[in-house]
Amino acid sequence: TEAKSGTFRHISHRLPTMTDTTEGDTSRSPRFTHWCALFVFSTIVLGAAVEAANNNGESGDPKTESNEKWSIVCAACTFAFCALVILMHFNAVTSLFIVGTKIEGLLCLVLAAFWSGLVAVVADSRHGLAVNEKGAVSNGNLYYFSWAGLICAVTLLTGYLRSAFQIDIQGELKTRSARLSVWTAHMAAAIVVMGSSTNIYKNDCVNAFVGDEFCRRTKLGIGLGAVGTFFALVVVFMKIYTSKAPFLLEGVFGGILVGSFAFGTAYITSEQGPGSPLGNLYYFTWGCFLSSFLLCSSLYDDYNAAKSMGRGDNNDLAMEEGNKADGAAEEDQI
């Protein structure tokens, strides 16, 4: 009986439990869920791109047809790469060639570039793939899942850099300087606002004239995007190379931006504005307003914190002077 129980304990000790297997899989493939998500996004985008190309048929525009082919190729390549990587994760031998290796890093970089180009093509109103000539979303699957794929690809790349080279981009943005990540997001959103407004202006105010009011609001979008990009670029440059930017400069820029985009968002996204249809201009104009509001809120919090610290220092100084005075009075009495 003792021999049988010893054999049973030996066998049970060697058998892995479900918890051990899960922990082992998690440690071997920290980005496995991101690869699966990117695979799903690429599948949806591939089907939507093929459907959009079939619906458009022979448009007669060589650039539009080339962009349709480009979107299909990007989605197909992403689909193939993700499927291969996911299959390699299921085998202990093949996973050694992909998990945390330079091959995975190269694939993450290539996919991030692919999705950046894909979003630039499908979200361009001149080509009519995911948005129409007015900038409104005409193919929801192609538009929204292209952006989702881009975000997932960038997350994969940053996750690889963090695990392989201990480069924590998100942590660096937070610790490098206050509000650096918000300024970077505002700059990206402002670039999209400027580019989308420029495309709409070319289509509706140069090639075809819609109206004076519409074109004035479109020019406002171009101007706000340019100003927001310039302000954010200056602050980001100073924060990256000097680890800080003058608080007064941030305050002036933040105040100008929140006031400008508060007016511009209402002016651009209203019924007669170019950003009224749901598309890049609508979403990213609101994104610029929200990011500028967050900037001003953070600046106000820092100002109050600094003012409170100043009051605390003055109180401590006053207490020290009072204690010294009390001590001197006691000495005089003695």
Stockholm file with secondary structure:
# STOCKHOLM 1.0

chainA/1-334         TEAKSGTFRHISHRLPTMTDTTEGDTSRSPRFTHWCALFVFSTIVLGAAVEAANNNGESGDPKTESNEKWSIVCAACTFAFCALVILMHFNAVTSLFIVGTKIEGLLCLVLAAFWSGLVAVVADSRHGLAVNEKGAVSNGNLYYFSWAGLICAVTLLTGYLRSAFQIDIQGELKTRSARLSVWTAHMAAAIVVMGSSTNIYKNDCVNAFVGDEFCRRTKLGIGLGAVGTFFALVVVFMKIYTSKAPFLLEGVFGGILVGSFAFGTAYITSEQGPGSPLGNLYYFTWGCFLSSFLLCSSLYDDYNAAKSMGRGDNNDLAMEEGNKADGAAEEDQI
#=GR chainA/1-334 SS CHHHHHHHHHHHHHSCCHHHHHHHHHHHCTTHHHHHHHHHHHHHHHHHHHHHHHHHCCCSCHHHHHHHHHHHHHHHHHHHHHHHHHHHHTSTTGGGGTTTSHHHHHHHHHHHHHHHHHHHHHTCTTTTSSBCTTSCBSCHHHHHHHHHHHHHHHHHHHHHHHHHHCCCHHHHHHHHSTTHHHHHHHHHHHHHHHHHHHHHHIIIIIISCCCHHHHHHHHHHHHHHHHHHHHHHHHHHHHHHHSCCCHHHHHHHHHHHHHHHHHHHHHHSSTTSTTCSSSHHHHHHHHHHHHHHHHHHHHHHHHHHHHHHHHHHHHHHHHHHHHHHHHHHHHHHC
#=GC SS_cons         CHHHHHHHHHHHHHSCCHHHHHHHHHHHCTTHHHHHHHHHHHHHHHHHHHHHHHHHCCCSCHHHHHHHHHHHHHHHHHHHHHHHHHHHHTSTTGGGGTTTSHHHHHHHHHHHHHHHHHHHHHTCTTTTSSBCTTSCBSCHHHHHHHHHHHHHHHHHHHHHHHHHHCCCHHHHHHHHSTTHHHHHHHHHHHHHHHHHHHHHHIIIIIISCCCHHHHHHHHHHHHHHHHHHHHHHHHHHHHHHHSCCCHHHHHHHHHHHHHHHHHHHHHHSSTTSTTCSSSHHHHHHHHHHHHHHHHHHHHHHHHHHHHHHHHHHHHHHHHHHHHHHHHHHHHHHC
//
